[in-house]
Amino acid sequence: MGTKRIGRPTDAPKSTLTHFRMSDEDLKKLEFCAEQTGLSKSEIVRKGIDKVYQELKK
């Protein structure tokens, strides 16, 4: 039998899983940002990475 696909199809699959440590204060900031924007914590982190990346490319 074939492999079942779960979830919506995407052009940018997120198949890599990474773990990192953060302080309680950093976690509170991340949770606050997620609550205020309605975005997931992962999306907040991705946006932060993109923002720093764009600043460095200037």
Backbone as CSV, one residue per row, in Angstrom:
resi,resn,N_x,N_y,N_z,CA_x,CA_y,CA_z,C_x,C_y,C_z
1,MET,0.831,-1.196,0.000,0.000,0.000,0.000,0.864,1.243,0.000
2,GLY,0.329,2.334,-0.563,1.053,3.593,-0.633,1.063,4.309,0.716
3,THR,1.915,5.304,0.806,2.016,6.103,2.023,0.890,7.118,2.049
4,LYS,0.228,7.221,3.191,-0.835,8.205,3.340,-0.232,9.554,3.664
5,ARG,-0.727,10.587,3.008,-0.301,11.950,3.276,-1.330,12.600,4.183
6,ILE,-0.871,13.227,5.226,-1.770,13.904,6.150,-1.490,15.399,6.079
7,GLY,-2.525,16.212,6.064,-2.359,17.655,6.042,-2.458,18.210,4.634
8,ARG,-2.334,19.526,4.577,-2.446,20.218,3.298,-1.148,20.109,2.504
9,PRO,-1.255,20.010,1.187,-0.038,20.023,0.369,0.621,21.404,0.436
10,THR,1.935,21.439,0.297,2.650,22.701,0.360,3.821,22.707,-0.613
11,ASP,4.187,23.897,-1.057,5.346,24.039,-1.930,6.641,24.109,-1.122
12,ALA,6.522,24.339,0.182,7.702,24.456,1.048,7.531,23.548,2.263
13,PRO,7.706,22.248,2.076,7.517,21.341,3.212,8.539,21.608,4.312
14,LYS,8.105,21.465,5.534,8.972,21.691,6.688,9.249,20.342,7.333
15,SER,10.233,19.651,6.775,10.506,18.284,7.206,11.657,18.186,8.198
16,THR,12.388,19.281,8.428,13.514,19.244,9.338,13.067,19.685,10.726
17,LEU,13.392,18.885,11.709,13.043,19.178,13.091,14.311,19.553,13.828
18,THR,14.279,20.674,14.538,15.441,21.092,15.314,14.997,21.472,16.716
19,HIS,15.891,21.305,17.652,15.600,21.627,19.049,16.642,22.633,19.523
20,PHE,16.231,23.540,20.382,17.172,24.479,20.965,16.682,24.865,22.349
21,ARG,17.604,25.343,23.129,17.273,25.748,24.498,17.051,27.248,24.534
22,MET,16.144,27.665,25.413,15.914,29.090,25.615,15.540,29.319,27.071
23,SER,15.760,30.535,27.512,15.437,30.878,28.893,13.919,30.978,29.056
24,ASP,13.482,30.968,30.301,12.056,31.140,30.583,11.571,32.494,30.060
25,GLU,12.426,33.504,30.181,12.061,34.839,29.706,11.887,34.856,28.191
26,ASP,12.797,34.196,27.462,12.677,34.120,26.006,11.417,33.367,25.602
27,LEU,11.095,32.301,26.326,9.883,31.534,26.032,8.637,32.384,26.263
28,LYS,8.630,33.162,27.319,7.485,34.039,27.588,7.317,35.065,26.464
29,LYS,8.446,35.606,25.981,8.383,36.562,24.872,7.836,35.902,23.616
30,LEU,8.301,34.681,23.340,7.832,33.948,22.164,6.343,33.665,22.262
31,GLU,5.890,33.216,23.427,4.467,32.931,23.627,3.631,34.201,23.499
32,PHE,4.142,35.318,24.018,3.437,36.597,23.906,3.270,36.979,22.440
33,CYS,4.363,36.879,21.681,4.311,37.214,20.247,3.309,36.326,19.520
34,ALA,3.309,35.036,19.843,2.387,34.104,19.195,0.936,34.452,19.534
35,GLU,0.674,34.763,20.788,-0.690,35.117,21.201,-1.158,36.410,20.529
36,GLN,-0.291,37.415,20.496,-0.663,38.721,19.948,-0.879,38.685,18.437
37,THR,-0.095,37.858,17.741,-0.189,37.831,16.279,-1.116,36.746,15.759
38,GLY,-1.386,35.736,16.582,-2.193,34.608,16.112,-1.380,33.622,15.288
39,LEU,-0.066,33.814,15.244,0.813,32.901,14.511,1.345,31.830,15.465
40,SER,1.827,30.744,14.887,2.426,29.696,15.697,3.804,30.137,16.170
41,LYS,4.299,29.491,17.219,5.644,29.787,17.701,6.668,29.505,16.608
42,SER,6.459,28.463,15.837,7.376,28.146,14.742,7.412,29.268,13.715
43,GLU,6.256,29.814,13.383,6.204,30.895,12.397,6.876,32.155,12.933
44,ILE,6.727,32.427,14.210,7.393,33.581,14.819,8.909,33.412,14.704
45,VAL,9.401,32.217,14.996,10.840,31.954,14.896,11.304,32.103,13.451
46,ARG,10.549,31.553,12.495,10.917,31.673,11.080,10.964,33.138,10.648
47,LYS,9.988,33.948,11.100,9.981,35.370,10.762,11.193,36.075,11.357
48,GLY,11.559,35.706,12.586,12.739,36.295,13.217,14.005,35.947,12.456
49,ILE,14.135,34.713,12.035,15.299,34.287,11.250,15.355,35.076,9.950
50,ASP,14.224,35.198,9.278,14.183,35.923,8.008,14.542,37.393,8.206
51,LYS,14.079,38.001,9.290,14.374,39.406,9.559,15.879,39.612,9.755
52,VAL,16.518,38.782,10.556,17.960,38.891,10.773,18.707,38.633,9.481
53,TYR,18.275,37.626,8.711,18.907,37.299,7.439,18.871,38.488,6.479
54,GLN,17.691,39.125,6.365,17.542,40.274,5.469,18.434,41.428,5.919
55,GLU,18.564,41.661,7.221,19.419,42.727,7.722,20.881,42.453,7.402
56,LEU,21.300,41.217,7.469,22.688,40.856,7.204,23.037,40.938,5.720
57,LYS,22.052,40.720,4.862,22.290,40.764,3.418,22.459,42.189,2.895
58,LYS,22.080,43.203,3.650,22.134,44.605,3.195,23.561,45.040,2.951
